[in-house]
Amino acid sequence: MKAHLLFKDKDFDIQHELPPNADDLIKDLELTTLFSAMAQGDKFLSRVANGVILQSVESDLATIHYRQAVLNDCLNNSAVVNEIYNLSGAALECEKKMYFGLFSQHPETILHRSMTLIEDLAGSLKKLKKIADQHKKLFNSDGFVAFFDMLQKELTDEYFASVQARLKELKFRNGILVSAQLGDGNKGINYTLRKPNGENQHWVKHFVKSLLPVYTIFISDRDESGARALWELRDRGINMIANVLAQSSDHILSFFTLLRTELAFYVGCMNLHDHLLQMDEPICFPSPAAEEEVVLNFRELFDVCLALSQGKKVVGNNLAADQKILGVITGANQGGKSIFLRSLGLGQLMMQSGMFVSAEAFSANLCNRLYTHYKREEDTSMKSGKLDEELSRMNEIVNQIQPNAMVLFNESFAATNEREGSEIARQIVNALTEKGIKVFFVTHLYEFARHEFEKSLPNAIFLRAERKQNSERTFKIIEGGPLQTSFGEDVYHSIFNHEI
């Protein structure tokens, strides 16, 4: 049995290796805030959200649409989904109750543990089948329809009756029947557990067998070695069936483990959805485009992590940047440039994860990797200068990056003088865009921004943080070329609170 709620034709692997720049993405995009909102204090939900979202750079269009449909079903039937999730968690708790036999390799112990566990898990499967029978008609996605069909097909009344019958037989209330052969030195070999003779056996067979010689061995009450030898024969007989039964219980546990893991992502999405609705923030299911297309347009896209940390509605932005492979963002300090850049990265990751996006509308092409190159604090260990550290991180990105990737720069290469920093930025950006890599660059390097602006490239867009005449920041990012002033007067006023 397979859940297949995250992928149509394979299981989700929570142990799958994350991108090498995962730590940078978590730090620069403040993903811990997003994971925390999805988890609501549950470490397992946070771990699954982390794995799915950071692995999303490997998603394709079919997988994204598949997850979007499953998530839409989850949002419309949250009570049922939570019931299945809680049921899978309760089923896995059954194994923890069997702790007394976990470290024993004795066949009798393995058999008893596996039988008890399967009996409990069969009860959970019955409840799951009942949920499928009652609520299947409420779900429309390919993922849930296939999941419920699988449950109804495999978990039939005949299946449960067969399980109960086999478990009853394996209790061996009338002893066990084992066959063996004599090997070298008259040692027993090929011990095989046999099915007991049925009570309804034909009278002719019963009569013939009654004529065959039967040998009975009696063991004295004080014959410990004889009793031990008898139990060793019994263990050899049930060893194979004990291992088979253990594998069967592991198979059912694996099913519930995968089901709980895959549902955990959607439960996290439902938690985030409820949180954003309470803040009256807009959300939408995005329209992803293929990697080879150059698409990026959105309406009222906002930084979901900023909204979550502040607990209130924040400013959103609009952008129409289809066929634009370079975006240069300039403007006054504290105008919302870094927040805008972060919202781009979050929107891309949420879309590729199959989630909704924090916007009224969002469409973008897939990227096979997302990289961030943000300014860092000074190296307190003094192992390298700030510019050396920036160039080292850039070198790591270049060694990994491929066409159709996306790089977000936030005030990079500003650790040196204006001329040198601008030249470094210009050469790196030109090399990336020539290879079809989408770049968005927040910068105060006027020479770099002006140089790119004056080239008037059709595949570039220039954005600026809006600032009103009275120095008020709207935190809106509008289309516009770079300005030579850095509005240092605004900073002076904010600190000294008087005019010059």
C-alpha positions in Angstrom: 0.0 0.0 0.0 1.2 3.5 -0.9 0.0 6.9 0.1 1.4 8.9 -2.9 0.0 12.2 -1.8 3.1 14.3 -2.6 4.2 12.4 -5.7 2.0 10.5 -8.1 4.3 7.6 -8.6 6.8 7.6 -5.8 7.1 8.0 -2.0 8.4 11.2 -0.4 11.9 10.7 1.1 12.3 12.9 4.2 16.0 11.8 4.3 16.7 13.0 0.8 19.7 15.3 0.6 18.9 19.0 0.8 20.4 21.5 -1.6 24.0 22.5 -0.5 22.8 26.1 0.0 19.9 25.1 2.2 21.3 26.9 5.3 21.7 30.1 3.4 18.1 29.9 2.1 16.8 29.3 5.6 18.8 32.3 7.0 18.3 34.8 4.2 14.6 34.1 3.5 13.9 33.6 7.3 12.3 30.3 6.5 12.3 29.3 10.2 9.4 31.7 10.7 7.5 30.0 7.9 8.2 26.5 9.3 7.2 27.6 12.8 3.8 28.9 11.5 3.2 25.7 9.7 4.2 23.5 12.6 2.6 25.4 15.5 5.0 23.9 18.0 5.1 20.4 16.4 8.7 19.4 15.7 7.6 16.7 13.2 5.5 19.1 11.2 8.4 21.6 11.1 10.8 18.9 9.9 8.5 17.8 7.1 7.9 21.4 6.0 11.6 22.0 5.9 12.2 18.9 3.8 9.4 19.5 1.3 10.0 23.2 0.8 13.8 23.0 0.5 13.6 20.0 -1.9 11.0 21.9 -4.0 13.8 23.1 -6.4 13.5 19.6 -8.0 9.8 19.8 -8.6 8.3 19.7 -12.1 5.0 21.1 -13.4 3.1 17.9 -13.1 4.1 17.4 -9.4 3.2 21.0 -8.6 -0.3 20.7 -10.1 -0.7 17.3 -8.4 0.0 18.8 -5.0 -2.1 21.9 -5.6 -5.1 19.7 -6.2 -4.4 17.6 -3.1 -3.9 20.7 -1.0 -7.2 22.2 -2.3 -8.9 19.0 -1.2 -7.3 19.4 2.2 -8.5 22.9 2.6 -12.0 22.0 1.7 -12.0 18.9 4.0 -9.7 19.8 6.8 -11.6 17.9 9.5 -11.3 14.6 7.5 -7.6 15.2 6.7 -6.8 15.9 10.3 -8.7 12.7 11.3 -6.6 10.6 8.9 -3.4 12.3 10.1 -4.2 11.7 13.8 -5.2 8.1 13.0 -1.9 7.4 11.3 -0.1 8.9 14.3 -2.1 6.7 16.7 -1.3 3.6 14.6 2.4 4.3 14.9 2.0 4.6 18.7 1.1 0.9 18.7 4.7 0.0 18.0 5.9 1.9 21.0 3.7 -0.2 23.2 5.7 -3.2 22.0 8.9 -2.0 23.5 9.3 -5.1 25.6 10.2 -7.2 22.6 12.2 -4.8 20.6 15.6 -6.1 21.7 14.8 -9.8 21.6 15.6 -12.0 18.6 13.8 -15.1 20.1 11.3 -16.5 17.5 8.6 -16.8 20.1 9.0 -13.2 21.2 9.1 -11.9 17.6 6.0 -13.9 16.8 4.0 -12.7 19.8 5.1 -9.0 19.3 4.2 -9.1 15.6 0.9 -10.8 16.1 -0.1 -8.2 18.8 1.1 -5.3 16.6 -0.7 -6.6 13.5 -3.9 -7.0 15.4 -3.7 -3.4 16.6 -2.7 -2.1 13.1 -5.6 -4.0 11.5 -7.9 -2.0 13.8 -6.4 1.2 12.5 -6.7 0.0 8.9 -10.4 -0.7 9.5 -10.9 2.9 10.7 -9.0 4.2 7.7 -11.2 2.1 5.4 -14.3 3.5 7.1 -13.1 7.0 6.5 -12.6 6.2 2.8 -16.1 4.7 2.5 -17.7 7.7 4.2 -15.8 10.7 2.7 -14.4 9.6 -0.6 -17.0 11.5 -2.6 -15.9 14.8 -1.0 -12.5 14.6 -2.6 -11.7 15.4 -6.3 -7.9 15.4 -6.6 -6.1 12.6 -8.4 -4.0 12.0 -5.3 -6.9 11.5 -2.8 -9.1 9.6 -5.3 -6.3 7.1 -6.0 -5.6 6.9 -2.3 -9.2 6.1 -1.4 -9.6 3.7 -4.3 -6.5 1.8 -3.1 -7.9 1.5 0.4 -11.3 0.2 -0.8 -9.7 -2.2 -3.2 -7.1 -3.7 -0.8 -8.8 -3.4 2.6 -11.9 -5.6 1.9 -14.0 -7.5 4.4 -12.4 -10.7 3.1 -8.9 -9.3 3.8 -9.7 -8.5 7.4 -11.4 -11.9 7.9 -8.3 -13.6 6.5 -6.1 -11.6 8.8 -8.1 -12.6 11.9 -8.2 -16.3 10.8 -4.4 -16.4 10.3 -3.8 -14.7 13.6 -6.0 -17.2 15.3 -4.1 -20.1 13.7 -0.8 -18.6 14.8 -1.8 -18.7 18.5 -1.2 -22.5 18.3 -3.8 -23.4 20.9 -3.5 -27.1 19.9 0.3 -27.1 19.5 2.3 -26.8 16.4 2.9 -29.2 13.5 6.5 -29.2 12.2 8.1 -31.4 9.6 11.8 -32.1 9.3 14.3 -34.4 7.5 17.4 -36.2 8.6 20.6 -34.8 7.4 24.3 -35.7 7.9 24.9 -37.4 11.2 21.1 -37.8 11.6 20.8 -34.1 12.4 17.5 -32.5 11.7 17.3 -30.3 8.6 14.6 -28.4 6.6 12.3 -27.7 9.6 9.0 -26.5 8.2 5.9 -25.3 10.0 2.8 -27.1 8.7 -0.8 -26.2 8.7 -2.7 -28.2 11.3 -5.1 -30.9 10.1 -8.6 -29.3 9.7 -11.5 -30.5 11.7 -13.5 -30.9 8.5 -11.0 -33.3 6.9 -12.6 -35.9 4.6 -13.3 -39.2 6.6 -11.3 -41.3 4.1 -8.1 -39.3 4.6 -8.7 -39.3 8.3 -9.1 -43.1 8.3 -6.0 -43.7 6.3 -3.9 -41.4 8.5 -5.1 -43.2 11.6 -3.6 -46.4 10.3 -0.1 -44.9 10.0 2.3 -45.5 12.8 2.7 -42.6 15.2 5.6 -42.2 17.6 5.2 -40.2 20.8 8.0 -38.9 22.9 7.4 -38.1 26.5 9.7 -35.8 28.5 10.0 -36.1 32.2 9.1 -33.1 34.3 12.6 -32.9 35.6 14.3 -33.3 32.2 15.4 -29.7 31.6 17.7 -30.5 28.7 14.9 -32.5 27.0 12.5 -29.6 27.5 15.1 -27.2 26.1 15.6 -29.4 23.1 11.9 -29.5 22.5 11.6 -25.7 22.6 14.5 -25.4 20.2 12.6 -27.6 17.8 9.6 -25.4 18.2 11.6 -22.3 17.7 13.1 -23.7 14.5 9.6 -24.5 13.3 8.2 -21.0 13.9 11.3 -19.0 13.1 10.4 -18.5 9.5 6.8 -17.6 10.1 7.9 -15.2 12.9 10.2 -13.4 10.5 7.5 -13.2 7.8 5.0 -11.8 10.3 7.5 -9.3 11.5 8.0 -8.2 7.9 4.2 -7.9 7.5 3.9 -5.6 10.5 6.9 -3.5 9.3 5.1 -3.1 5.9 2.0 -1.8 7.6 4.0 0.5 9.9 5.9 1.8 6.8 2.5 2.6 5.2 1.3 4.6 8.2 4.7 6.3 8.5 4.6 7.5 4.9 1.0 8.5 5.2 1.6 10.6 8.3 4.7 12.1 6.8 3.1 13.1 3.5 0.0 14.4 5.2 2.1 16.4 7.7 3.0 18.8 4.8 -0.6 19.4 4.1 -1.5 19.8 7.7 1.3 22.4 8.0 -0.2 24.2 4.9 -3.7 24.2 6.5 -2.2 25.7 9.7 -0.5 28.5 7.7 -3.7 29.0 5.6 -5.7 29.6 8.8 -3.1 31.9 10.2 -3.0 34.1 7.1 -6.8 34.2 6.8 -7.0 35.5 10.4 -4.8 38.4 9.4 -6.9 39.0 6.3 -3.9 38.5 4.0 -4.5 37.4 0.4 -3.4 33.9 -0.8 -3.7 32.2 -4.2 -2.8 29.1 -6.0 0.0 30.2 -8.4 0.3 29.4 -12.1 3.7 27.8 -12.7 5.4 27.9 -16.1 8.1 25.6 -17.5 11.8 26.2 -16.8 12.6 27.3 -20.3 10.0 30.1 -20.2 10.8 33.5 -18.6 7.8 34.4 -16.6 7.3 36.5 -13.4 4.3 38.5 -12.6 2.3 38.9 -9.5 -0.2 41.1 -7.7 -0.1 42.1 -4.0 2.8 39.7 -3.3 3.9 40.2 0.3 6.6 38.9 2.6 4.8 36.1 4.4 7.5 35.8 7.1 7.3 39.5 7.9 3.5 39.2 8.2 3.8 36.2 10.5 6.5 37.8 12.7 4.5 41.1 13.1 1.2 39.4 13.4 -0.5 41.9 11.1 -1.2 42.8 7.5 1.8 44.1 5.6 2.3 45.9 2.3 2.2 43.9 -0.9 3.7 44.7 -4.3 2.8 44.2 -8.0 5.2 43.3 -10.8 5.0 42.5 -14.5 8.4 41.1 -15.5 7.7 38.4 -18.1 10.7 38.0 -20.4 12.8 39.8 -17.9 15.9 37.9 -16.7 17.5 40.8 -14.7 15.9 43.0 -12.1 17.9 45.8 -10.4 16.3 47.3 -7.3 17.5 50.6 -5.9 16.1 53.3 -3.7 16.2 54.9 -0.2 17.1 52.9 2.9 14.3 51.3 4.8 12.1 51.5 1.8 11.2 47.8 1.6 13.8 46.6 -1.0 15.1 43.6 1.1 11.6 42.7 2.1 10.5 42.7 -1.6 13.5 40.5 -2.5 12.6 38.1 0.2 9.0 37.9 -0.9 10.3 36.9 -4.4 12.3 34.0 -3.0 9.5 32.9 -0.7 6.9 33.0 -3.5 9.2 30.9 -5.7 9.7 28.3 -3.1 6.1 28.1 -2.0 5.0 27.8 -5.6 7.4 25.0 -6.4 6.4 23.2 -3.2 2.8 23.0 -4.5 1.6 25.4 -1.8 -0.5 28.5 -2.2 1.5 31.8 -2.4 1.1 34.9 -0.3 -0.3 37.1 -3.1 -3.6 37.8 -4.9 -2.0 36.3 -8.1 1.4 34.8 -8.8 2.9 33.3 -11.9 6.6 32.3 -12.5 8.7 29.8 -14.4 10.3 27.0 -12.4 13.9 27.3 -11.4 16.1 24.3 -10.9 17.9 26.0 -8.0 17.4 29.1 -6.0 20.4 30.9 -4.5 20.8 33.9 -2.2 23.8 36.1 -1.8 23.1 38.5 1.1 25.6 40.7 2.9 26.9 39.2 6.1 28.2 40.6 9.3 31.9 41.2 9.7 33.9 38.0 10.3 34.7 38.2 14.1 37.4 35.5 13.8 39.3 37.8 11.4 40.0 34.8 9.1 39.1 36.9 6.0 37.9 40.3 5.0 34.3 41.0 4.3 34.9 41.2 0.5 36.9 38.0 0.5 34.0 36.3 2.3 31.5 37.6 -0.2 33.6 36.4 -3.1 34.1 33.0 -1.5 30.4 32.5 -1.2 29.9 33.7 -4.8 32.5 31.1 -5.9 30.5 28.3 -4.2 27.4 29.4 -6.0 29.2 29.6 -9.4 30.6 26.0 -8.9 27.0 24.7 -8.4 24.8 26.8 -10.6 23.2 25.8 -13.9 21.0 27.5 -16.5 17.4 28.2 -15.4 18.5 28.9 -11.9 17.6 32.1 -9.9 19.9 34.2 -7.8 18.9 36.9 -5.3 21.5 39.5 -4.4 21.0 41.8 -1.4 23.5 44.6 -1.2 26.4 42.3 -2.3 29.9 43.5 -3.0 29.4 46.8 -1.1 32.3 46.0 1.3 34.7 47.8 -1.0 34.7 51.2 -2.7 31.9 52.1 -5.2 34.0 51.7 -8.3 35.4 48.3 -7.5 32.2 46.9 -6.1 30.2 48.1 -9.2 32.7 46.4 -11.5 32.6 43.1 -9.6 28.8 43.2 -9.6 28.6 44.1 -13.3 30.9 41.2 -14.4 29.1 38.6 -12.2 25.6 39.7 -13.3 26.6 39.8 -17.0 28.1 36.3 -16.8 25.0 34.9 -15.0 22.4 36.4 -17.3 24.3 35.3 -20.4 23.8 31.7 -19.2 20.1 32.2 -18.8 20.1 32.6 -15.0 17.5 34.9 -13.6 19.0 37.6 -11.3 17.4 40.1 -8.9 19.8 42.5 -7.3 19.1 45.0 -4.5 22.0 47.5 -4.5 23.2 50.9 -3.4 26.0 50.7 -6.0 24.9 53.6 -8.2 27.6 53.1 -10.8 26.6 49.4 -11.3 22.8 50.3 -11.4 23.3 53.2 -13.8 25.6 51.2 -16.1 23.0 48.4 -16.4 20.1 51.0 -16.8 21.9 52.8 -19.6 22.4 49.6 -21.5 18.6 49.6 -22.0 18.5 45.8 -22.3 15.0 44.5 -23.2 15.3 41.6 -20.8 16.1 43.9 -17.7 13.7 45.7 -15.4 14.6 48.5 -13.0 12.7 49.0 -9.8 12.9 51.5 -7.0 11.7 51.8 -3.4 9.0 54.5 -3.5 9.7 57.6 -1.4 7.3 60.6 -1.2 8.3 64.2 -1.2 8.0 64.4 2.6 10.4 61.5 2.9 7.7 59.1 3.8 8.3 55.4 2.8 5.3 53.6 1.3 7.2 50.3 1.2 6.0 49.9 -2.3 8.5 48.9 -5.0 7.7 50.7 -8.3 9.3 50.7 -11.7 12.0 53.3 -12.1 15.7 53.9 -12.8 18.3 54.4 -10.1 18.7 57.8 -8.4 22.1 59.2 -7.6 21.1 60.4 -4.2 21.1 57.9 -1.3 18.8 60.2 0.8 21.3 60.5 3.6 19.4 63.6 4.8 16.5 61.3 5.8 18.8 59.4 8.0 20.1 62.6 9.6 16.6 63.7 10.3 15.6 60.4 11.8 18.6 60.5 14.2 18.9 64.1 15.2 15.2 65.1 14.6 15.9 68.6 13.2 16.5 70.2 9.8 19.8 71.2 8.4 
